[in-house]
Amino acid sequence: MRNSILAASLLALAVASPAAHAFKEGDIIVRAGAITVDPHEDSSDINAGGTDIAGSKATLDSDTQLGLNFAYMVTDHVGIELLAATPFSHSVGVKGVAPSLDGSLGDIKHLPPTLSAVYYPLETGSAFQPYVGLGLNYTWFFDTELTSSAEGRGFSGLDLEDSWGLAYQVGADYMLTDNIMLNAQVRYIDIDTTGTTYLGGGTVKVDVDVDVDPFVYMVGLGYKF
């Protein structure tokens, strides 16, 4: 009985304590947390020396870094938000080319800054604040290098083109106090790139078009100024 009363009291406190205004015009919001980029890549056939290799493809793995959001409330319900993060690192591979060439290809880093307009439909007095957003993403690929195993298989050089694309998001804040909040968000970002490397001492160009199209997940804490 005592445990039930305690649990009910804590629940009531959690619901009632943040009853003050959540967001209003002019607020600045900073969020930080763990952010994961999970590529759902769909690549074209790898092209070597002008010939498509049927059934071949490029692969990318996931990575988790520190994510940062900076938002400014233009009105009580509309904000402008910038997504930033520490650089993501991914391993790139190829498969279906040939048994002697398949495997890990290289390591890449990228930054995906995204500027979005976000809409909060609920009234400012609600502790729970879901939102949706639409924005523009620029993904900058850098620090690309081949693995030693790829070099041993005859590959040389590695380059990925930067990408512009739309970004869609849903998220929610829960106000723990007047200023501190829990946050969770999911994004889908349109990232398209072309990867290029070489075989045969640089004489055979190998390239592939990749729709990276990751889902981006972030959970963390925020503070309202």
DRENVEXGU-910289 format. One record per residue (C-alpha): residue number from 0; residue in one letter; y, x, z. Coordinates in nm, 4 decimals. Each point is the difference from the previous one (the first is absolute). Example, Ala and Ser with C-alpha at 12.3 -4.5 7.8 and 13.67 -1.06 7.14 Angstrom:
{pt 0,"A",{-0.4500,1.2300,0.7800}};
{pt 1,"S",{0.3440,0.1370,-0.0660}};
//
This chain:
{pt 0,"M",{0.0000,0.0000,0.0000}};
{pt 1,"R",{0.2392,0.2795,0.0931}};
{pt 2,"N",{-0.0789,0.1794,-0.3276}};
{pt 3,"S",{0.0681,-0.3192,-0.1949}};
{pt 4,"I",{0.3381,-0.0462,0.1693}};
{pt 5,"L",{0.0893,0.3648,-0.0685}};
{pt 6,"A",{-0.0995,-0.0273,-0.3656}};
{pt 7,"A",{0.1995,-0.3210,-0.0419}};
{pt 8,"S",{0.3023,0.1606,0.1647}};
{pt 9,"L",{-0.0157,0.3046,-0.2280}};
{pt 10,"L",{-0.0312,-0.2224,-0.3070}};
{pt 11,"A",{0.2977,-0.2077,0.1065}};
{pt 12,"L",{0.2034,0.3151,0.0631}};
{pt 13,"A",{-0.0921,0.1442,-0.3407}};
{pt 14,"V",{0.1070,-0.3211,-0.1748}};
{pt 15,"A",{0.3130,-0.0633,0.2016}};
{pt 16,"S",{0.1451,0.3476,0.0528}};
{pt 17,"P",{0.1250,0.0613,-0.3548}};
{pt 18,"A",{0.1547,-0.3444,-0.0401}};
{pt 19,"A",{0.3419,0.1547,-0.0734}};
{pt 20,"H",{0.1078,0.0422,-0.3601}};
{pt 21,"A",{-0.2359,0.2047,-0.2154}};
{pt 22,"F",{0.2087,0.1041,-0.3006}};
{pt 23,"K",{0.3509,-0.0874,-0.1049}};
{pt 24,"E",{0.2539,0.1111,-0.2593}};
{pt 25,"G",{0.1053,0.3618,0.0465}};
{pt 26,"D",{-0.3099,0.1129,0.1920}};
{pt 27,"I",{-0.1528,0.3377,-0.0825}};
{pt 28,"I",{-0.3772,0.0271,0.0440}};
{pt 29,"V",{-0.2021,0.3205,0.0168}};
{pt 30,"R",{-0.3811,-0.0125,-0.0044}};
{pt 31,"A",{-0.2550,0.2817,0.0284}};
{pt 32,"G",{-0.3783,0.0049,-0.0042}};
{pt 33,"A",{-0.3183,0.0958,-0.1786}};
{pt 34,"I",{0.0054,-0.0722,-0.3734}};
{pt 35,"T",{-0.3000,0.0173,-0.2330}};
{pt 36,"V",{0.0080,0.0180,-0.3795}};
{pt 37,"D",{-0.3296,-0.1368,-0.1335}};
{pt 38,"P",{-0.0159,0.0439,-0.3810}};
{pt 39,"H",{-0.1851,-0.2614,-0.2041}};
{pt 40,"E",{0.0077,0.2181,-0.3061}};
{pt 41,"D",{-0.0979,-0.1160,-0.3463}};
{pt 42,"S",{0.0071,0.2839,-0.2495}};
{pt 43,"S",{-0.0363,0.0163,-0.3744}};
{pt 44,"D",{-0.2764,0.2086,-0.1523}};
{pt 45,"I",{0.0776,0.3678,0.0386}};
{pt 46,"N",{0.1245,0.1495,-0.3249}};
{pt 47,"A",{-0.1028,0.3577,-0.0821}};
{pt 48,"G",{0.1385,0.1659,-0.3100}};
{pt 49,"G",{0.1003,-0.3362,-0.1489}};
{pt 50,"T",{-0.3381,-0.1674,0.0569}};
{pt 51,"D",{-0.0618,-0.2704,0.2617}};
{pt 52,"I",{-0.3096,0.0578,0.2110}};
{pt 53,"A",{-0.1580,-0.3437,0.0485}};
{pt 54,"G",{-0.0817,-0.0870,0.3612}};
{pt 55,"S",{0.2067,0.2814,0.1500}};
{pt 56,"K",{0.2713,-0.0600,0.2613}};
{pt 57,"A",{0.2261,0.1574,0.2598}};
{pt 58,"T",{-0.0326,-0.0664,0.3736}};
{pt 59,"L",{0.2384,0.0142,0.2978}};
{pt 60,"D",{-0.0659,-0.0219,0.3742}};
{pt 61,"S",{0.2069,-0.1618,0.2776}};
{pt 62,"D",{0.2375,0.1665,0.2460}};
{pt 63,"T",{0.1848,-0.0924,0.3209}};
{pt 64,"Q",{0.3384,0.1381,0.1020}};
{pt 65,"L",{0.3062,-0.0828,0.2132}};
{pt 66,"G",{0.1841,-0.2951,-0.1489}};
{pt 67,"L",{0.3675,-0.0841,0.0522}};
{pt 68,"N",{0.1991,-0.3166,-0.0790}};
{pt 69,"F",{0.3756,-0.0327,0.0073}};
{pt 70,"A",{0.1418,-0.3511,-0.0404}};
{pt 71,"Y",{0.3449,-0.1602,0.0022}};
{pt 72,"M",{0.0379,-0.3759,0.0437}};
{pt 73,"V",{0.2427,-0.1279,-0.2627}};
{pt 74,"T",{-0.0271,-0.3528,0.1456}};
{pt 75,"D",{-0.2055,-0.1505,0.2842}};
{pt 76,"H",{-0.2896,-0.0457,-0.2442}};
{pt 77,"V",{0.0398,0.2658,-0.2731}};
{pt 78,"G",{-0.0229,0.3747,0.0410}};
{pt 79,"I",{-0.0088,0.3166,-0.2086}};
{pt 80,"E",{-0.2799,0.2387,0.0941}};
{pt 81,"L",{-0.0891,0.3591,-0.0904}};
{pt 82,"L",{-0.3580,0.1238,0.0390}};
{pt 83,"A",{-0.0457,0.3719,0.0591}};
{pt 84,"A",{-0.2864,0.2177,0.1230}};
{pt 85,"T",{-0.1172,0.3540,0.0468}};
{pt 86,"P",{-0.1676,0.1283,-0.3212}};
{pt 87,"F",{-0.3359,-0.1519,-0.0869}};
{pt 88,"S",{-0.2835,0.2309,-0.1089}};
{pt 89,"H",{-0.2821,-0.1113,-0.2286}};
{pt 90,"S",{-0.3054,0.1616,-0.1521}};
{pt 91,"V",{-0.0374,-0.0637,-0.3736}};
{pt 92,"G",{-0.3367,0.0052,-0.1729}};
{pt 93,"V",{-0.1573,-0.0671,-0.3389}};
{pt 94,"K",{-0.3334,-0.1643,-0.0773}};
{pt 95,"G",{-0.1899,-0.0883,-0.3130}};
{pt 96,"V",{0.1349,0.2948,-0.2005}};
{pt 97,"A",{-0.3044,0.2282,0.0112}};
{pt 98,"P",{-0.2341,0.1157,0.2795}};
{pt 99,"S",{0.1522,0.3482,-0.0180}};
{pt 100,"L",{0.3585,-0.1310,0.0247}};
{pt 101,"D",{-0.0181,-0.2981,0.2381}};
{pt 102,"G",{0.1121,0.0292,0.3612}};
{pt 103,"S",{0.3109,0.0862,0.1979}};
{pt 104,"L",{0.2935,0.0906,-0.2234}};
{pt 105,"G",{0.2982,0.0662,0.2238}};
{pt 106,"D",{0.2269,-0.0938,0.2867}};
{pt 107,"I",{0.3333,-0.1758,-0.0421}};
{pt 108,"K",{0.2868,-0.1134,0.2192}};
{pt 109,"H",{0.2395,-0.2854,-0.0574}};
{pt 110,"L",{0.2889,-0.1892,0.1554}};
{pt 111,"P",{0.0402,-0.3736,-0.0755}};
{pt 112,"P",{0.3513,-0.1067,0.1123}};
{pt 113,"T",{0.0383,-0.3750,-0.0462}};
{pt 114,"L",{0.3158,-0.2110,0.0230}};
{pt 115,"S",{-0.0603,-0.3709,0.0607}};
{pt 116,"A",{0.1764,-0.3266,0.0682}};
{pt 117,"V",{-0.1760,-0.1847,0.2843}};
{pt 118,"Y",{0.0185,-0.3622,0.1064}};
{pt 119,"Y",{-0.0621,-0.1341,0.3526}};
{pt 120,"P",{-0.0536,-0.3801,-0.0159}};
{pt 121,"L",{-0.0034,-0.0809,0.3729}};
{pt 122,"E",{0.2967,-0.0611,0.2256}};
{pt 123,"T",{0.1436,0.2985,0.1869}};
{pt 124,"G",{-0.1143,-0.1357,0.3366}};
{pt 125,"S",{-0.3675,0.0406,-0.0916}};
{pt 126,"A",{-0.1774,0.2991,0.1552}};
{pt 127,"F",{-0.2433,0.0033,-0.2933}};
{pt 128,"Q",{0.1715,0.0952,-0.3256}};
{pt 129,"P",{-0.2149,0.0025,-0.3171}};
{pt 130,"Y",{0.1618,0.1193,-0.3205}};
{pt 131,"V",{-0.0589,0.0601,-0.3700}};
{pt 132,"G",{0.1599,0.2590,-0.2233}};
{pt 133,"L",{0.0414,0.1166,-0.3573}};
{pt 134,"G",{0.1205,0.3453,-0.0935}};
{pt 135,"L",{0.0067,0.3006,-0.2288}};
{pt 136,"N",{-0.2186,0.3045,0.0577}};
{pt 137,"Y",{0.0423,0.3557,-0.1245}};
{pt 138,"T",{-0.3021,0.2255,0.0512}};
{pt 139,"W",{0.0619,0.3737,-0.0237}};
{pt 140,"F",{-0.3109,0.2145,-0.0514}};
{pt 141,"F",{0.0325,0.3646,0.0996}};
{pt 142,"D",{-0.1875,0.3029,0.1307}};
{pt 143,"T",{-0.2961,-0.0621,-0.2314}};
{pt 144,"E",{-0.2679,0.2673,-0.0101}};
{pt 145,"L",{-0.3550,0.0361,-0.1235}};
{pt 146,"T",{-0.2866,0.0574,0.2375}};
{pt 147,"S",{-0.1847,0.3290,-0.0255}};
{pt 148,"S",{-0.3115,-0.1897,-0.1135}};
{pt 149,"A",{0.1952,-0.1582,-0.2879}};
{pt 150,"E",{0.1322,0.3376,-0.1054}};
{pt 151,"G",{-0.3570,0.1277,0.0082}};
{pt 152,"R",{-0.0975,-0.2824,-0.2373}};
{pt 153,"G",{0.2662,0.1143,-0.2482}};
{pt 154,"F",{0.2961,-0.2253,0.0796}};
{pt 155,"S",{0.3537,0.1397,0.0097}};
{pt 156,"G",{0.3270,-0.1624,0.1049}};
{pt 157,"L",{0.0545,-0.3488,0.1418}};
{pt 158,"D",{0.2973,-0.2336,-0.0401}};
{pt 159,"L",{0.0697,-0.3676,0.0749}};
{pt 160,"E",{0.2970,-0.1957,-0.1344}};
{pt 161,"D",{0.2341,-0.1725,0.2453}};
{pt 162,"S",{-0.0043,-0.3798,0.0051}};
{pt 163,"W",{0.2368,-0.2986,0.0282}};
{pt 164,"G",{-0.1395,-0.3427,0.0897}};
{pt 165,"L",{0.0393,-0.3218,0.1955}};
{pt 166,"A",{-0.1114,-0.0341,0.3624}};
{pt 167,"Y",{-0.1010,-0.3202,0.1768}};
{pt 168,"Q",{-0.0353,-0.0389,0.3754}};
{pt 169,"V",{-0.0829,-0.2346,0.2848}};
{pt 170,"G",{0.0522,0.0879,0.3626}};
{pt 171,"A",{0.0812,-0.1237,0.3469}};
{pt 172,"D",{0.1908,0.1125,0.3069}};
{pt 173,"Y",{-0.0626,-0.1202,0.3525}};
{pt 174,"M",{0.2869,0.0566,0.2398}};
{pt 175,"L",{-0.1192,0.1531,0.3273}};
{pt 176,"T",{0.3573,0.0178,0.1338}};
{pt 177,"D",{0.3427,-0.0692,-0.1466}};
{pt 178,"N",{-0.0209,0.3346,-0.1811}};
{pt 179,"I",{-0.3633,0.1195,-0.0171}};
{pt 180,"M",{-0.2578,-0.1509,-0.2342}};
{pt 181,"L",{-0.3553,0.0340,-0.1234}};
{pt 182,"N",{-0.0319,0.0152,-0.3771}};
{pt 183,"A",{-0.2766,-0.0345,-0.2578}};
{pt 184,"Q",{0.0482,0.0019,-0.3770}};
{pt 185,"V",{-0.1953,0.0155,-0.3244}};
{pt 186,"R",{0.1341,0.1064,-0.3376}};
{pt 187,"Y",{-0.1356,0.0019,-0.3525}};
{pt 188,"I",{0.1743,0.2604,-0.2149}};
{pt 189,"D",{-0.0198,0.0361,-0.3772}};
{pt 190,"I",{-0.0498,0.3753,-0.0563}};
{pt 191,"D",{-0.0976,0.1205,-0.3476}};
{pt 192,"T",{-0.0318,0.3668,-0.0893}};
{pt 193,"T",{-0.1505,0.2344,-0.2565}};
{pt 194,"G",{-0.1923,0.3025,0.1232}};
{pt 195,"T",{-0.0323,0.3108,-0.2161}};
{pt 196,"T",{-0.2136,0.3126,0.0291}};
{pt 197,"Y",{-0.1577,0.2476,-0.2442}};
{pt 198,"L",{-0.3377,0.1479,-0.0908}};
{pt 199,"G",{-0.1030,0.2980,-0.2099}};
{pt 200,"G",{0.2633,0.2356,0.1331}};
{pt 201,"G",{0.2766,-0.2500,-0.0652}};
{pt 202,"T",{-0.1011,-0.0840,-0.3579}};
{pt 203,"V",{-0.1433,-0.3488,0.0653}};
{pt 204,"K",{0.2363,-0.2574,0.1496}};
{pt 205,"V",{-0.1625,-0.2485,0.2353}};
{pt 206,"D",{0.1961,-0.3072,0.1079}};
{pt 207,"V",{-0.0573,-0.3427,0.1508}};
{pt 208,"D",{0.2172,-0.3062,0.0694}};
{pt 209,"V",{-0.0451,-0.1295,0.3544}};
{pt 210,"D",{0.1132,-0.3299,0.1510}};
{pt 211,"V",{0.0049,0.1115,0.3648}};
{pt 212,"D",{0.1204,-0.3406,0.1295}};
{pt 213,"P",{-0.0558,0.0621,0.3719}};
{pt 214,"F",{0.0052,-0.2368,0.2916}};
{pt 215,"V",{0.2217,0.1524,0.2688}};
{pt 216,"Y",{-0.0666,-0.0959,0.3627}};
{pt 217,"M",{0.2301,0.0777,0.2939}};
{pt 218,"V",{-0.0096,-0.0839,0.3710}};
{pt 219,"G",{0.2498,0.1239,0.2547}};
{pt 220,"L",{0.2983,-0.0657,0.2235}};
{pt 221,"G",{0.3587,-0.0799,-0.0869}};
{pt 222,"Y",{0.3406,0.0057,0.1649}};
{pt 223,"K",{0.2971,-0.2231,-0.0781}};
{pt 224,"F",{0.3516,0.1442,0.0355}};
//
